[in-house]
Amino acid sequence: MRASGLFQRLGTVFSVAVIALLIGMITSAVYGWFFMSAALLFLIIHHTRHLIALEEWLLISDHTPSSIPSGSGAWNSIFAHLARYVRSQSKSQQLLDLELKQLQNVTAAMPDGMVILDDGDHIQWCDPVAEKHLGINLELDSGQQITNMVRQQSFVEYLTARKFNKPLVLKQMRHHRLTLLIQLVPYGKNQKLLISRDITSYERIETMRRDFVANISHELRTPLTVVNGYLEMLAAENSNDPEMQRFALAAMQEQAARMQRLVEDLLTLSRLENALNRLNESTVNIPSLLQELYQEAMSLSAGKHTIHLSINSDDLILGSREELRSAMGNLIINAIRYTPEGGEIDICWEVNNSKGMFYVRDTGVGIEPQHIPRLTERFYRVDNSRSRETGGTGLGLAIVKHVLNRHQARLKITSEVGKGSEFCIQFPGKRLIARSN
Ligand code: ADP
């Protein structure tokens, strides 16, 4: 193609020269030169016009094949080649754009943040997740040293130590209370990829696990210390006093019962928390369940309180009898434990606004408002000694909360110090079953 184009152009110049020579021979040399000059001038105008069109085209920003100027003569084939070239370029550009878009979609979908750092630890690029994690604004901060954005000493040391085989845990980031796992991956010529992962929820679970183990150890240590103390005393040679032995045995029994209650409550909690343990549903006759709990409350109170039971609805609940017994029983037992002698306790079941409502109201010690949101946390107690004196494990309301969650029910607590408390369970309408059904 290229050779034929060259021959075509040489042919044109050769033809002009031959025609000029012939004209010169036939007429006079002056006419030959004149013809030759006119022909060359025409060629110069022709090429200059096309060169200007080409330059104008080169200067525009959007180089599409349709924008290429049309040409005549040799320029026709030059512009056709150019159009083919632009077409193939735009095809590869489209492919590149598509791949880039896919890559951007993948990085946007990644839960991890990514920052590209150059050999001087300057930010070259980062994704939106990293912007959020590290408080970077790529538009403003591109080219900034990463240590200007992440100023924690541990991070600066991690970066300078250049031992990137281990990740770094960064707590309490500047902009928000995040805990991040940072990993630097070296690549290319001293470049680095910084990957940040939000591990705040893992951290919270880990803290909860640590607190839980510490709490259980603490709860078990006290009764074990008491039991050990009495055992040492009984083992001592001069411990033949039968009165003392009876006292020691009674105290050890009490502590053993306390440990047993704790273990039972822990097992109940773990059963309730196990996602695989599905709710064993049946139609629960709440009025008859409350009659049972009322009798138990009367014997636990042993005449120290006035206890009323009002059943204002015959409706039943779809749920687990065993779990509901434990939740409602816990609230009633708490009312007895935290109400001084002579106080009153009301137990009530009714349907209100298509919701099943179970209330336990007492005229007991009451709770200060700041404690109320935390009462269902494991081992949270307002008054440690009162809870322990009355045999509490600190897990009762945590069990109630789990049971209610499994029944899509809610617990509402209202209380006034010195006047008493009201614990109300609200069951959703979908769990109510009218007795006639
Ligand atoms: P505990 O075994 O300590 O009673 P719970 O989880 O049942 O544990 O209750 C948590 C805390 O809530 C108790 O320690 C107590 O301070 C408070 N509480 C629960 N019920 C009542 C109530 N009816 N009156 C006053 N305080 C209560």
Residues whose N, C-alpha, C, O or C-beta is under 5 A from the ligand:
A	BS01	ADP	N334 A335 Y338 G364 G366 I367 L375 Y380 R381 V382 D383 S387 G392 T393 G394 L395 G396 L397 A398 S421
